[in-house]
Amino acid sequence: MDLQRRLQAVLEEVNSSSDSVYSPYTITLGDEFQAVLSKSDNLFCDLWTIMERIFPSKLRISIAVGTISTEMIETTAIGMDGEAFYMARDALKAMKKSTAVFVISGLENSCEELVNDSLASIADSNHYWKKNRIGIQARLLRESSIETIADEIRITKSAVYQSIKKGRLNLTTIICNRVASMIDEEIQKSEC
C-alpha cells in the first residue's frame, strides 16, 4: 500500500508540472499506471522522476505510439481504446520475460529496434543505480543546474559530477532526448 501512495503522489506532481500530459498519469490497477501525452518533451523526465520517487521499487515502462480509436478523455487515462493501448499492453507482457525497463512500440521498425536496444543498455546499467543517481538523471533531463541538483538531493556538487561521470548520465540524457524527438516525429507523421 505504501508503494501505491507514493506512486499516486508522484503522478499527481508530474501531472501538475508537465505540459505534455493530455490525459493524466492515472493508476489503473494496483501499481500500474497509464497516460496519454500530446508530445514527448517531458516523457523521460516524468518517468525518471517517477522512478526516483518510488525507489527502491522498480518499474517496467511500455511506451506506445499509435492511434486511439475512442474519444479522448482529458480527465483520466482510463476508458479509452485503440492501437496504442494494445501495443503498450503486449509489450508490457513481453517485458515480464526479460530484464527490460523501457520498451517503445510504434516507431518505424529499424528505428524501434535500435531505440529499444539503446534503452536496454541503459536499463542494464541503471539496474544497480541508487536513488541519488536516478534523481540526478531526472534533473538532468529537466535541464537543472549542478547547483540546483546538489541542493535538491542534498549532496555536494562534487558528488553530482562524480555520479554523472560514473553513471554516464550525460549519454543517457542524450539518448532519452533523441528518443523523445523520434517519438514526436512519429506522432507528427500520424497526424498528417
N, C-alpha and C positions, 0 to 999 in steps of 0.2 A: 504494500500500500504506500510506503514511503516513496518508492520509485514513481508511482503514478502521480503523487502530489508534486514531486519535484518536476516531473515531465509537464504537468498541467501549468505550473508556474512559469517555466521557461517558454512554453508555447505561447502563453499569454503575452509575455515580454517580447518575443520575436514578432508576434502578430502586430503589436502596437508600434514596433520600431521599423518594420520593413515596408517599403513602398512597393514591393513586388508581389505581395500577397493579394490574390483575387478572392479566393475562398480560404479562410484562415486555417492554419495548422490546427487540426482537431483530433482528439483522441477518439479512435473508432472502436477499439476493443482492447481492454487491458492496458498494455503498454505500446500498442500500435497507434500510429497517427498518420494522417494524410493532409495534403493541402493542394490547392491549385494556384499556381503562380502565373502572372501575366508576362513575366520576364525572369531571367535567371541572375540578375545583378547581385542579389543578396543570397542566393541559394546556398552556396558553400559557407558563407559567413554564418547564416542561420543554422546550418547543420552542425558546424564545428561548435557553435555556441551551445546548441542542444547537447552535444556530446560532452562538453565541459561540465555542464550543469547536472547531468545525470551520472557523471563519473562516481564510482568505478563501474557502474552498469554500462554495458556495451550496446551499440545499435547496429542494425543492418538496415541499409538505406537503399531503396529502389526508387530510381527517378525515371519517369517515362515521358516522352514527348509524343503526343498523339492527340487524336480527336476526342471530343466529349460529345456524345450523341444526345444528351438530355439538356434541358435548360440549365444554365449556370446558376449556382446559388452562392450569393455573396456572403451570407451569414454563417455558413458552416460547410465543411468539405464532405458532408455526408448527403446521400440522396441523389448523387449524380452517377452517370454510367457512361461507358464508352471505351474505345480502344486504349486510351492512356491508362485507365484503371486496370484493364485486363493485362496489359503488358507489365505494369508495375507489380501486380499480384503474382503473375507467372515467374517473373524474375526473382521476386522475394522467396517463392517456394524453392526455386533452383539454388538460391544462395544458402539455404539451410544445409545443403550438402557440401558447402565449401567454407573457406575462411574469409570470403569477400565481405567487405564492409559497405562498399558502394558498388552499385551496378546501374548503368544507364541503358535504357531501351528506347528505340525510336529514332536513332540517328542513322545516317547513311551507313550501310553495312561495314565498309572498310574503316570508316571513322569510328564506328561503335566499338569494334574490336580493339583498336589502338587506345581509345579512351578507357575502356574497361581494363585493359592490361596496365595502363598507367595508374589507374585508381587502385588496382590490386597491389601494385608495387607500393603505393602509399600506405595501403591498409596493412601490408606485411610489416612495414617499418613502424607504423603507429600502434601496432599491437602491444608494444612494450612502453608506450608513452605514459607519462604521469599526467595528472590533472593540469599542472602548470604549463606543460608543453602544449597540450590541447588548447588551453586558454590563450597562450601566445599565438598559436596558429589562427584561432578565431579572430583575434585582434589584428593580426597582420592582414587578414582578409578584409577587415574593416578599415584598413589603412591607418591604424593608430600609430602614434609616435612611440619610440622606445621608452621615453619618459612616462607616457600615459600607460603603456603596458606594465612597466615596472610598478607604478603607483597602484594600478587596479589589482594586480596579482600580489602585490606586497613583497616583491623581491627586488634585488639590485638591478641596475641597468646592465652590469657585467653578466649577471645570471641570465638575463634576457638574451644578450648577444651570444652567450655560450649555448643556450638552448636552441637558438636559431641555427647556429653553425652545426652543432651535433645532430640535430634533427632534420637538417637540410630543409628548413621551413620556408626559405625563400623559393626553393624549387617547387615545393608543394603549393605555395601561393600562386606561382606562375601557372602550374598545371591546372589548378582549380579555376583560375581566371580564364584560361584558354578554353577549358571545357564549357564554362558558362557561356562564353562567346559562341561556341559551336551549337549549344542548345538554342541560343537566341536566333542564330542563323536558320536552324531547322524550324523554329516557330514561325519566323518570317516567311519561309518558303511555303509552309502550310496555310498561311493566311492569304497568300496571293491566289 
